[in-house]
Amino acid sequence: MTIDTLNLFGENVTDTAQSYDIIGDTQCEMENYKSAVESYQHALQIRLKVYEEDYSDTVKSYENIELVQVDGMKNVVSIITPEGKKLPDWMKC
């Protein structure tokens, strides 16, 4: 997503969340796990504003974060959830 598109449509749209997912995927492939988690967290926070917590795209964001933690850098990056939100039980260790 280009800066112009981000400025035009804003941060809290589903296309922006999808873009953060794609960036996170690329960062994982480059073994830049910390940045990947940050990108996935951006996607998650957008989706929590747009969708409900149990919506499939929101669940995908949680799964992406978990996969990076388990496969890439277990116990190095903690999951950041929006203020006042708790992790779903399936995300807890």
Phi and psi in radians as a Rosetta constraint file:
Dihedral C 1 N 2 CA 2 C 2 CIRCULARHARMONIC -1.430 0.35
Dihedral N 2 CA 2 C 2 N 3 CIRCULARHARMONIC 2.844 0.35
Dihedral C 2 N 3 CA 3 C 3 CIRCULARHARMONIC -1.051 0.35
Dihedral N 3 CA 3 C 3 N 4 CIRCULARHARMONIC -0.684 0.35
Dihedral C 3 N 4 CA 4 C 4 CIRCULARHARMONIC -1.060 0.35
Dihedral N 4 CA 4 C 4 N 5 CIRCULARHARMONIC -0.727 0.35
Dihedral C 4 N 5 CA 5 C 5 CIRCULARHARMONIC -1.142 0.35
Dihedral N 5 CA 5 C 5 N 6 CIRCULARHARMONIC -0.747 0.35
Dihedral C 5 N 6 CA 6 C 6 CIRCULARHARMONIC -1.064 0.35
Dihedral N 6 CA 6 C 6 N 7 CIRCULARHARMONIC -0.753 0.35
Dihedral C 6 N 7 CA 7 C 7 CIRCULARHARMONIC -1.154 0.35
Dihedral N 7 CA 7 C 7 N 8 CIRCULARHARMONIC -0.618 0.35
Dihedral C 7 N 8 CA 8 C 8 CIRCULARHARMONIC -1.253 0.35
Dihedral N 8 CA 8 C 8 N 9 CIRCULARHARMONIC -0.828 0.35
Dihedral C 8 N 9 CA 9 C 9 CIRCULARHARMONIC -1.741 0.35
Dihedral N 9 CA 9 C 9 N 10 CIRCULARHARMONIC -0.329 0.35
Dihedral C 9 N 10 CA 10 C 10 CIRCULARHARMONIC 1.597 0.35
Dihedral N 10 CA 10 C 10 N 11 CIRCULARHARMONIC 3.057 0.35
Dihedral C 10 N 11 CA 11 C 11 CIRCULARHARMONIC -1.381 0.35
Dihedral N 11 CA 11 C 11 N 12 CIRCULARHARMONIC -0.534 0.35
Dihedral C 11 N 12 CA 12 C 12 CIRCULARHARMONIC -1.755 0.35
Dihedral N 12 CA 12 C 12 N 13 CIRCULARHARMONIC 0.973 0.35
Dihedral C 12 N 13 CA 13 C 13 CIRCULARHARMONIC -2.194 0.35
Dihedral N 13 CA 13 C 13 N 14 CIRCULARHARMONIC 2.700 0.35
Dihedral C 13 N 14 CA 14 C 14 CIRCULARHARMONIC -1.100 0.35
Dihedral N 14 CA 14 C 14 N 15 CIRCULARHARMONIC -0.587 0.35
Dihedral C 14 N 15 CA 15 C 15 CIRCULARHARMONIC -1.109 0.35
Dihedral N 15 CA 15 C 15 N 16 CIRCULARHARMONIC -0.617 0.35
Dihedral C 15 N 16 CA 16 C 16 CIRCULARHARMONIC -1.166 0.35
Dihedral N 16 CA 16 C 16 N 17 CIRCULARHARMONIC -0.739 0.35
Dihedral C 16 N 17 CA 17 C 17 CIRCULARHARMONIC -1.066 0.35
Dihedral N 17 CA 17 C 17 N 18 CIRCULARHARMONIC -0.746 0.35
Dihedral C 17 N 18 CA 18 C 18 CIRCULARHARMONIC -1.082 0.35
Dihedral N 18 CA 18 C 18 N 19 CIRCULARHARMONIC -0.679 0.35
Dihedral C 18 N 19 CA 19 C 19 CIRCULARHARMONIC -1.107 0.35
Dihedral N 19 CA 19 C 19 N 20 CIRCULARHARMONIC -0.732 0.35
Dihedral C 19 N 20 CA 20 C 20 CIRCULARHARMONIC -1.098 0.35
Dihedral N 20 CA 20 C 20 N 21 CIRCULARHARMONIC -0.642 0.35
Dihedral C 20 N 21 CA 21 C 21 CIRCULARHARMONIC -1.059 0.35
Dihedral N 21 CA 21 C 21 N 22 CIRCULARHARMONIC -0.811 0.35
Dihedral C 21 N 22 CA 22 C 22 CIRCULARHARMONIC -1.112 0.35
Dihedral N 22 CA 22 C 22 N 23 CIRCULARHARMONIC -0.724 0.35
Dihedral C 22 N 23 CA 23 C 23 CIRCULARHARMONIC -1.092 0.35
Dihedral N 23 CA 23 C 23 N 24 CIRCULARHARMONIC -0.768 0.35
Dihedral C 23 N 24 CA 24 C 24 CIRCULARHARMONIC -1.055 0.35
Dihedral N 24 CA 24 C 24 N 25 CIRCULARHARMONIC -0.723 0.35
Dihedral C 24 N 25 CA 25 C 25 CIRCULARHARMONIC -1.028 0.35
Dihedral N 25 CA 25 C 25 N 26 CIRCULARHARMONIC -0.787 0.35
Dihedral C 25 N 26 CA 26 C 26 CIRCULARHARMONIC -1.123 0.35
Dihedral N 26 CA 26 C 26 N 27 CIRCULARHARMONIC -0.736 0.35
Dihedral C 26 N 27 CA 27 C 27 CIRCULARHARMONIC -1.119 0.35
Dihedral N 27 CA 27 C 27 N 28 CIRCULARHARMONIC -0.628 0.35
Dihedral C 27 N 28 CA 28 C 28 CIRCULARHARMONIC -1.095 0.35
Dihedral N 28 CA 28 C 28 N 29 CIRCULARHARMONIC -0.797 0.35
Dihedral C 28 N 29 CA 29 C 29 CIRCULARHARMONIC -1.061 0.35
Dihedral N 29 CA 29 C 29 N 30 CIRCULARHARMONIC -0.526 0.35
Dihedral C 29 N 30 CA 30 C 30 CIRCULARHARMONIC -1.540 0.35
Dihedral N 30 CA 30 C 30 N 31 CIRCULARHARMONIC 0.074 0.35
Dihedral C 30 N 31 CA 31 C 31 CIRCULARHARMONIC 1.071 0.35
Dihedral N 31 CA 31 C 31 N 32 CIRCULARHARMONIC 0.508 0.35
Dihedral C 31 N 32 CA 32 C 32 CIRCULARHARMONIC -1.728 0.35
Dihedral N 32 CA 32 C 32 N 33 CIRCULARHARMONIC 1.274 0.35
Dihedral C 32 N 33 CA 33 C 33 CIRCULARHARMONIC -1.187 0.35
Dihedral N 33 CA 33 C 33 N 34 CIRCULARHARMONIC -0.666 0.35
Dihedral C 33 N 34 CA 34 C 34 CIRCULARHARMONIC -1.074 0.35
Dihedral N 34 CA 34 C 34 N 35 CIRCULARHARMONIC -0.794 0.35
Dihedral C 34 N 35 CA 35 C 35 CIRCULARHARMONIC -1.149 0.35
Dihedral N 35 CA 35 C 35 N 36 CIRCULARHARMONIC -0.631 0.35
Dihedral C 35 N 36 CA 36 C 36 CIRCULARHARMONIC -1.079 0.35
Dihedral N 36 CA 36 C 36 N 37 CIRCULARHARMONIC -0.792 0.35
Dihedral C 36 N 37 CA 37 C 37 CIRCULARHARMONIC -1.075 0.35
Dihedral N 37 CA 37 C 37 N 38 CIRCULARHARMONIC -0.717 0.35
Dihedral C 37 N 38 CA 38 C 38 CIRCULARHARMONIC -1.073 0.35
Dihedral N 38 CA 38 C 38 N 39 CIRCULARHARMONIC -0.734 0.35
Dihedral C 38 N 39 CA 39 C 39 CIRCULARHARMONIC -1.138 0.35
Dihedral N 39 CA 39 C 39 N 40 CIRCULARHARMONIC -0.775 0.35
Dihedral C 39 N 40 CA 40 C 40 CIRCULARHARMONIC -1.110 0.35
Dihedral N 40 CA 40 C 40 N 41 CIRCULARHARMONIC -0.609 0.35
Dihedral C 40 N 41 CA 41 C 41 CIRCULARHARMONIC -1.184 0.35
Dihedral N 41 CA 41 C 41 N 42 CIRCULARHARMONIC -0.641 0.35
Dihedral C 41 N 42 CA 42 C 42 CIRCULARHARMONIC -1.058 0.35
Dihedral N 42 CA 42 C 42 N 43 CIRCULARHARMONIC -0.803 0.35
Dihedral C 42 N 43 CA 43 C 43 CIRCULARHARMONIC -1.047 0.35
Dihedral N 43 CA 43 C 43 N 44 CIRCULARHARMONIC -0.771 0.35
Dihedral C 43 N 44 CA 44 C 44 CIRCULARHARMONIC -1.057 0.35
Dihedral N 44 CA 44 C 44 N 45 CIRCULARHARMONIC -0.801 0.35
Dihedral C 44 N 45 CA 45 C 45 CIRCULARHARMONIC -1.131 0.35
Dihedral N 45 CA 45 C 45 N 46 CIRCULARHARMONIC -0.654 0.35
Dihedral C 45 N 46 CA 46 C 46 CIRCULARHARMONIC -1.119 0.35
Dihedral N 46 CA 46 C 46 N 47 CIRCULARHARMONIC -0.815 0.35
Dihedral C 46 N 47 CA 47 C 47 CIRCULARHARMONIC -1.144 0.35
Dihedral N 47 CA 47 C 47 N 48 CIRCULARHARMONIC -0.592 0.35
Dihedral C 47 N 48 CA 48 C 48 CIRCULARHARMONIC -1.163 0.35
Dihedral N 48 CA 48 C 48 N 49 CIRCULARHARMONIC -0.498 0.35
Dihedral C 48 N 49 CA 49 C 49 CIRCULARHARMONIC -1.356 0.35
Dihedral N 49 CA 49 C 49 N 50 CIRCULARHARMONIC -0.578 0.35
Dihedral C 49 N 50 CA 50 C 50 CIRCULARHARMONIC -1.607 0.35
Dihedral N 50 CA 50 C 50 N 51 CIRCULARHARMONIC -0.723 0.35
Dihedral C 50 N 51 CA 51 C 51 CIRCULARHARMONIC -1.997 0.35
Dihedral N 51 CA 51 C 51 N 52 CIRCULARHARMONIC 3.090 0.35
Dihedral C 51 N 52 CA 52 C 52 CIRCULARHARMONIC -1.443 0.35
Dihedral N 52 CA 52 C 52 N 53 CIRCULARHARMONIC 2.874 0.35
Dihedral C 52 N 53 CA 53 C 53 CIRCULARHARMONIC -1.112 0.35
Dihedral N 53 CA 53 C 53 N 54 CIRCULARHARMONIC -0.542 0.35
Dihedral C 53 N 54 CA 54 C 54 CIRCULARHARMONIC -1.655 0.35
Dihedral N 54 CA 54 C 54 N 55 CIRCULARHARMONIC 0.182 0.35
Dihedral C 54 N 55 CA 55 C 55 CIRCULARHARMONIC -1.213 0.35
Dihedral N 55 CA 55 C 55 N 56 CIRCULARHARMONIC 2.548 0.35
Dihedral C 55 N 56 CA 56 C 56 CIRCULARHARMONIC -1.007 0.35
Dihedral N 56 CA 56 C 56 N 57 CIRCULARHARMONIC -0.694 0.35
Dihedral C 56 N 57 CA 57 C 57 CIRCULARHARMONIC -1.209 0.35
Dihedral N 57 CA 57 C 57 N 58 CIRCULARHARMONIC -0.598 0.35
Dihedral C 57 N 58 CA 58 C 58 CIRCULARHARMONIC -1.168 0.35
Dihedral N 58 CA 58 C 58 N 59 CIRCULARHARMONIC -0.767 0.35
Dihedral C 58 N 59 CA 59 C 59 CIRCULARHARMONIC -1.055 0.35
Dihedral N 59 CA 59 C 59 N 60 CIRCULARHARMONIC -0.687 0.35
Dihedral C 59 N 60 CA 60 C 60 CIRCULARHARMONIC -1.030 0.35
Dihedral N 60 CA 60 C 60 N 61 CIRCULARHARMONIC -0.693 0.35
Dihedral C 60 N 61 CA 61 C 61 CIRCULARHARMONIC -1.101 0.35
Dihedral N 61 CA 61 C 61 N 62 CIRCULARHARMONIC -0.778 0.35
Dihedral C 61 N 62 CA 62 C 62 CIRCULARHARMONIC -1.048 0.35
Dihedral N 62 CA 62 C 62 N 63 CIRCULARHARMONIC -0.757 0.35
Dihedral C 62 N 63 CA 63 C 63 CIRCULARHARMONIC -1.098 0.35
Dihedral N 63 CA 63 C 63 N 64 CIRCULARHARMONIC -0.732 0.35
Dihedral C 63 N 64 CA 64 C 64 CIRCULARHARMONIC -1.049 0.35
Dihedral N 64 CA 64 C 64 N 65 CIRCULARHARMONIC -0.756 0.35
Dihedral C 64 N 65 CA 65 C 65 CIRCULARHARMONIC -1.109 0.35
Dihedral N 65 CA 65 C 65 N 66 CIRCULARHARMONIC -0.779 0.35
Dihedral C 65 N 66 CA 66 C 66 CIRCULARHARMONIC -1.091 0.35
Dihedral N 66 CA 66 C 66 N 67 CIRCULARHARMONIC -0.757 0.35
Dihedral C 66 N 67 CA 67 C 67 CIRCULARHARMONIC -1.076 0.35
Dihedral N 67 CA 67 C 67 N 68 CIRCULARHARMONIC -0.724 0.35
Dihedral C 67 N 68 CA 68 C 68 CIRCULARHARMONIC -1.125 0.35
Dihedral N 68 CA 68 C 68 N 69 CIRCULARHARMONIC -0.733 0.35
Dihedral C 68 N 69 CA 69 C 69 CIRCULARHARMONIC -1.146 0.35
Dihedral N 69 CA 69 C 69 N 70 CIRCULARHARMONIC -0.767 0.35
Dihedral C 69 N 70 CA 70 C 70 CIRCULARHARMONIC -1.286 0.35
Dihedral N 70 CA 70 C 70 N 71 CIRCULARHARMONIC -0.839 0.35
Dihedral C 70 N 71 CA 71 C 71 CIRCULARHARMONIC -1.484 0.35
Dihedral N 71 CA 71 C 71 N 72 CIRCULARHARMONIC -0.585 0.35
Dihedral C 71 N 72 CA 72 C 72 CIRCULARHARMONIC -1.749 0.35
Dihedral N 72 CA 72 C 72 N 73 CIRCULARHARMONIC -0.815 0.35
Dihedral C 72 N 73 CA 73 C 73 CIRCULARHARMONIC -2.663 0.35
Dihedral N 73 CA 73 C 73 N 74 CIRCULARHARMONIC 1.007 0.35
Dihedral C 73 N 74 CA 74 C 74 CIRCULARHARMONIC -0.884 0.35
Dihedral N 74 CA 74 C 74 N 75 CIRCULARHARMONIC 2.292 0.35
Dihedral C 74 N 75 CA 75 C 75 CIRCULARHARMONIC 1.176 0.35
Dihedral N 75 CA 75 C 75 N 76 CIRCULARHARMONIC 0.241 0.35
Dihedral C 75 N 76 CA 76 C 76 CIRCULARHARMONIC -1.746 0.35
Dihedral N 76 CA 76 C 76 N 77 CIRCULARHARMONIC -0.762 0.35
Dihedral C 76 N 77 CA 77 C 77 CIRCULARHARMONIC -1.955 0.35
Dihedral N 77 CA 77 C 77 N 78 CIRCULARHARMONIC 2.237 0.35
Dihedral C 77 N 78 CA 78 C 78 CIRCULARHARMONIC -1.537 0.35
Dihedral N 78 CA 78 C 78 N 79 CIRCULARHARMONIC 2.636 0.35
Dihedral C 78 N 79 CA 79 C 79 CIRCULARHARMONIC -1.323 0.35
Dihedral N 79 CA 79 C 79 N 80 CIRCULARHARMONIC 2.240 0.35
Dihedral C 79 N 80 CA 80 C 80 CIRCULARHARMONIC -1.772 0.35
Dihedral N 80 CA 80 C 80 N 81 CIRCULARHARMONIC 2.143 0.35
Dihedral C 80 N 81 CA 81 C 81 CIRCULARHARMONIC -1.913 0.35
Dihedral N 81 CA 81 C 81 N 82 CIRCULARHARMONIC 2.684 0.35
Dihedral C 81 N 82 CA 82 C 82 CIRCULARHARMONIC -0.990 0.35
Dihedral N 82 CA 82 C 82 N 83 CIRCULARHARMONIC 2.608 0.35
Dihedral C 82 N 83 CA 83 C 83 CIRCULARHARMONIC -0.931 0.35
Dihedral N 83 CA 83 C 83 N 84 CIRCULARHARMONIC 2.305 0.35
Dihedral C 83 N 84 CA 84 C 84 CIRCULARHARMONIC 1.481 0.35
Dihedral N 84 CA 84 C 84 N 85 CIRCULARHARMONIC -0.083 0.35
Dihedral C 84 N 85 CA 85 C 85 CIRCULARHARMONIC -1.722 0.35
Dihedral N 85 CA 85 C 85 N 86 CIRCULARHARMONIC 2.523 0.35
Dihedral C 85 N 86 CA 86 C 86 CIRCULARHARMONIC -1.903 0.35
Dihedral N 86 CA 86 C 86 N 87 CIRCULARHARMONIC 2.651 0.35
Dihedral C 86 N 87 CA 87 C 87 CIRCULARHARMONIC -1.223 0.35
Dihedral N 87 CA 87 C 87 N 88 CIRCULARHARMONIC 2.529 0.35
Dihedral C 87 N 88 CA 88 C 88 CIRCULARHARMONIC -1.068 0.35
Dihedral N 88 CA 88 C 88 N 89 CIRCULARHARMONIC 2.660 0.35
Dihedral C 88 N 89 CA 89 C 89 CIRCULARHARMONIC -0.966 0.35
Dihedral N 89 CA 89 C 89 N 90 CIRCULARHARMONIC -0.634 0.35
Dihedral C 89 N 90 CA 90 C 90 CIRCULARHARMONIC -1.213 0.35
Dihedral N 90 CA 90 C 90 N 91 CIRCULARHARMONIC -0.245 0.35
Dihedral C 90 N 91 CA 91 C 91 CIRCULARHARMONIC -1.590 0.35
Dihedral N 91 CA 91 C 91 N 92 CIRCULARHARMONIC -0.212 0.35
Dihedral C 91 N 92 CA 92 C 92 CIRCULARHARMONIC -1.412 0.35
Dihedral N 92 CA 92 C 92 N 93 CIRCULARHARMONIC 2.528 0.35
